[in-house]
Amino acid sequence: MGRVTRPGRALGRARDVVVVFVRAVLLVLSVAASPVFPSRSLHAQLRPLDPLDHGVYEPGTGVIVEVGAGVYDGQRASLAGTEGRLLEFGQLHVLWRWDRVAFEAAGTVLRRFDDRAVFSAPVPGTREVDGARRQDAGDFRLATVVTLWARPAGAVVLRFGTRLPTTDNETGLERDRTDFFALVAAGWRLGPVQVAAESGVGIHGTRDDGMEQVDVWLYALSVGYRWGTVVPGVAFVGQADGLSGDSLRGNEDLREVRFGLRVGERRWLRVGVVRGFTAIGPEVGVSFTLGASF
């Protein structure tokens, strides 16, 4: 007979994981706020590209659906030249795998931004600060994921797609431009440890008349630990434009550390904390996501 785990002991272990996770988040956030990791060094667009969810390659999983919301304080809108609080409602993510090919769709239904401080004049075509809340749809993306190599414990894939021009230039929260991205991503399970990394290029449209597009390096590295149905994890996500001079507004370097705590197996709740390492990145952000796999 297998060993029987008492419910009280399992609950205690889950509680210990949550406590360790919270302490780790507070420690890293305090370090990130120190002069060693300055958070006011660069300008950037709102969000870097989200990493691929390798959970779709779990046995018995073919579809992942998630919906959530988030609030980000100390966020800068580079094109508007303002800093404030960003609210996101309807953060959608769908990933469907069919054999060796998967299709991904994601985006944010609604963004609301409250101006609190001005750090620069808006770019031409973006409205000035007038006391009104900035409201717009978030960027939406479509991608295809092709499996290059697969084993029961992990996979290496090619991920390519586009971010659609669904935003309003006048609002100033994002560029109303089409972006293309292509990355190689790898995910692996080492017992309870889950490791994933990806790297690639993006071709981004700009709001600059002298340079219609800019090439950027996209990257992500994440580590998670599965403890029953509780999975804490951390990810480092970003992009770098590679320009020798100043970056173009709306296309600048991004660096974020993201902490996540997922509770549940086929149905789950995910709580995330984000800290930006660039001027546009939020001082701190929190998101809540409900998800399911089929």
Order of alpha helices (4+ residues) and beta strands (2+ residues): alpha-beta-beta-beta-beta-beta-beta-beta-beta-beta-beta-beta-beta-beta
